[in-house]
Amino acid sequence: MVSRDAPVLALTCGEPAGIGPELAVMLAADGGPAARVVAVGDPVLLAERAAMLDRRVEIRVLAPDEPPPVARRGLLPVWPVALRTPSHPGRLDPANAGHVLETLDVAIDACRSGRADGMVTAPLHKGVILDAGHAGFTGHTEYLRDACGVAEVVMMLATDSALHAREAGWRGEAALRVALATTHLPLREVADTITAPRLERLLRILHADLQRWFGITAPRIAVCGLNPHAGEGGHLGREELDVIIPALEGLRAEGLALDGPLPADTLFTPRHLEGVDAVLAMYHDQGLPVLKYAGFGRAANITLGLPLVRTSVDHGTALDLAGTGRADLGSLRVAVALAAEMAGRGV
């Protein structure tokens, strides 16, 4: 891990036709959290977006081994990755899919080589990457898993108040972290994917990384059931009885503090969330709509189980907003602050 007064974070600019490049420019122009943020993208594109948005930003291209400068408002250091073809706001082009993936590779290498303490990712567009012929691509999370050579990772989203849960509780705000047992799968494949061994692996990662990155000594995790009413004793499905409950019982015997399986329609209420450090939802649209309702634009995505720090925004490419100056910087600020805090905890 790099040791500096402020952590160095590699910020990938994501889909060039989306709002990612301008979010990087806006963060530099407005001043971000306490971190040395280095954009990973095309410096010409970043300069174009700065001019388009009328933001005064100095784009400073860094050599691969050049130490990032001290952070200051109006300065955007860049580790350059050239576009394959010129990009225009709101207009996807599969020719630039390779550029997007290369920015991830550069950021991963910077983290693994010690030049960066963590990485933050602006949104990419899965469809255009698949259209470019990168078959099997399902998103940042899985790409990072494979690039880092780990068998399993966990996607977790957290509201900004979950950065400082105790203080958030004093203010009466909902501090919410939601992890997912499955991510980008068709709904009909979810039940077959959820097995006891898989749940055990994911819950061990979630437990360990809540300790490692968030400083929670004894995490308490609430687990959703898969079926309505958590299966209603087997009348609405047997996954709870045959898969989820046996997995939880085995992990409780190891000392993990686990609640559930609980019906998702009542778990996400203040009474059931009191004292809970994270929720494990069984599938993408079981947990994330609740979290995004509670804190959209004030939340970040975290990949657990990696040998490096990675956070991301809680939104997509927003092609309709690209180039307009109406993109909201809130989620990127949370993602950068969270990555800086995680990096500060060390390995």
N, C-alpha and C positions, 0 to 999 in steps of 0.2 A: 504494500500500500504506500502511496505517495504521502509524504509528510510535509504539509505547508500550513501557513496561517489560515488559508481558506482552501477548501477542497477544489480540485480541478474536475470539472464535469464535461464530458463530451456530449454535445447536443446535436443529434442527427436531425436534419431539416425535413425528412419525410418526403411525401409526394410533392414534386416541384410545382405542380399546377394547383396545389391546395394552399392552405393557410400556414403550413409549417414554416416556410422561409420568412414570411412576414412576422410570424410570432417571434422568431429568433431576432429579427431586426427590432421589433417593438420592445423585447426584453432588454436589449442592449441600450436602446434609446431612453427607456424609462428608468433603467436601473433595476437589477434583480436582487434576489436573496444573496446572502453572503457566500459566494462561490465564484471561482474563476471558470466561467462558462466559455467553452470553445465550440463554435458551430462546426459541424461536419457537413459540408455542402459545397455548392458552386459559388465562389466569391462574386462572379459576374452577376449571377441571378440575385444574390443577396443585395448587391449594390443597386440593381434595377428595382427591386422591391422597396428599398429604402427611398429611392427617388420617387417612385410611384406614390408612396405614402407620405412623402415630404417629411421624412425623419432624418435628422442629422446623425449619421452613424459612420464612424471610421471603420472600414473593413480592412483588417490587418491579416494578411496571409502568413501563416507560420510554417517554417520548415518542420519536417517530422520530429526532429529531436530538439527543436527550439522550445525553451520553457515558456509557458503562457505568461503574458504580462499580468501585473497586478490589475484586478478588476476596477474599472471606473465607468461611470455613466457615459454613454456615447461611443464606447469602444467595443467592437465585435471581432475577437480573434477567430480565425478560421483555419481548420485543417482541410485543405481543398480536395474536392472530388468533382471532376468536371462532368457537366451534363453531356449526354450522348447527342442531344439535339436541343435547340432552343425551346424553352418552355414558356407558355402563356397562361395567365391566371384562368382557372376554370376549364382548361382544355387538356384532357388526359392524352398522353401519348405513350404507348407501350415501349417505344424506343428508349425511354428513360427508366425503364424498370431496373435495368442493370445498374444504373447510377444509384438508385434508391438502396439496392442491396449492398452495393459497395460502401455506402456511407455507414451501414451497420457493421460491415467487416472492419472498417477503419476504427470505429468507436470501440468495438470489442477488442481489437488489437491494442488500442491505447490503454484500455483498462488492464488487460492481461500482461502488458509489458511494463506497467507501472507509470506510464505517462499521464494517466487519468485515474481518479479515485472512484469514478462511477460514470454511468451514461444515462441520458435522458432522451427519449425519442418523441419527436413530433409525429403526427399521424401519417401512415401510408395508405395506399389504396390497394387492397388485396386483389380486386378484380383485374386491374390493369397489369399487375404482376403476373397473374395467371394467363391473361391474354397474350403476354409477351413470351409465353412458353415455359415459365418456371412452374412446371407441374408439381402438384402436391404442396405448394406454398399455402399455409393457413394463417399466417400472421407472425407478428414480432415474437410472441412468446415461444412458439414452437421453433422458429428460426434460431433464436438465442439458445434454446435447449440443445439443438443439434450442433450449433457452432461451438458451444462450450463443452460438448461431449458428455453431458449429464443425462441420466436415464429418465428423470422425472423433474418437472417444475410445477409450480403452483401460481396461477394468476390470482392476484388479490387487488381489489380496489379499496381505497381509504379516503374518507372525507378529510378536509383540512383540519377539522377539530380532533381527528384521531391522531394527529401528530403530537398533540399534548392533551391526552384524554382526561387527565385529572383536572387541568384548567378548564377544559371544555365542559366537564361536569359541573364545575362551579358556576359557569355561565349558563347552565341549563341547555347547552347545545348537545345534539346527538353525535357522539363520537362513534363512528361506524367503520368497521373493516369487514369486507366480504370477500372470501376466497371461493374458488370454483372447483368442484370435483371433475367437471368436464367443461371444455371451452367452446371451440368453434365446430360443433357437430350438428347435423340434422337431428331434430328431436326424436325421430324414430330410432336413432342409434344410441341414444343416451342410456337407456336401461341396460342394454347389453354391455356397455362400456364400464358401468359401475360394478366392480367386483370387490370382495372383501380385501384381497391383497392390495388393490389399487387404493382403496380408501385408507388402509393402514399406512401406505407409503406417503400419501398426500398429507395426512394428518401429522405424521412424524415431521415432515418438512415444515408444515405450518407452525407446529409447536416449537421446533428448533429455531426457526427464523424470527418468530415473535420474541424469543429470548435474545437471539444474536443481534438483530437489527433494531429492535424496538425497546430493548432493555426490560422486558417483562419477565420477571423471575419465574413465575408459575402461571402461565397463560391458561385462561379458561375459554374453551371453544364450544360454541353451540352448533349443532349439526342439524340441518334440515332433513326431513324425510323426502323421499322421491315422489310419492303419491299424495293425492289429496288426503288431508287428515292423517298424514303419516301412515297411510295404508288401512286405517280403521281396523286394526287387529287382524289384518289379512283379507278383509272383505273388499278392499279397494286396491289390492295388489300385495304381493308377498315379498317385494324387495326389502322392505324394512325388517321383516322377520328372518329372512333367509340370508341377507347380505349385510345390511347396515348395522343391525343390533349386534351380531356376532363380532364384527370388526371393532365396534366401540367397546365391547366388553373386554376384548383382548388388549386393547390399548389402555383401558382403565387399569387393568392388572399391571401395566408397566408404569403407572403413575400419572398418566395424562388426565387432566381435568376436562371431561367432555359431557355436555348436556345433549340429550336427544336419543333417537331422532325425534324432532319436533315438527308439527305442521307448519309449513312456511307462512301460512296466512295469519298465524298468531305469533310465531317466533319474532317477527319484525315489529314488535310493539315494545314500548318502554319497559313494561314490567318484566318481560322475558329477556330483554337486552341488558338489564341492569347487572353490572359486574362482569359482563361478557367482553372479552378482548377481541374476538373475531368470530364470524359466522362462516361455516362451510355450507355453501349452497350446492345442490346436486347438478345444476345446469345453468347456463349463461343467463337465460331470461327468467330464472327463478329468483336470483339474488340481485342482479345488477339494476333492474328497474327501480327497486326500492332504494338502493344506494344513490342512484342518479336523481331520484326524486328528492332525496334528503340533501344532496349536495352537488348537483350538476354544475360544472364550472368551478367547483371548489374541491375537487377530488382528483386523485391520481391513481394510476395503475402501477402495480409493483410486481415484478417477477421474482418469486421466492425459489430457492433451491439452486441458484446459480453461484458460481465462484466470484461473482462481481455484483456491484450495485446497479440495478436498472429500474428506472421509473419512467412513466409516460403520462401523457394527457388522458383525460377521460372522454375525449370526443374524437370525431372523425376528421376527414380532410376538408369538409365545408367548402366544396368547390364553388358554391354560389356566393360565398363571402370573399373568396380569394381576390386580392387586389383592391378591395373596397375600403380597407381600413376599419371595418366593423368587426373584425375578429376579436374575441374576448381572450385576454391574456391570463385570466384567473387560474385556469387549470395548469398552465405551464409554470406559473409561479409556485403553485403547490408542489408540482412534480420536482422542480429544482430544489425547493426547500427541503422536501422529503429526502431526496437523494443526498443532499449535503448533510443532513442529520444522520442518515444511515451510514454514510462514508465516515463521518466523525466517530462512530462507534467502533470502527476498526473491524478486523477480521476475527 
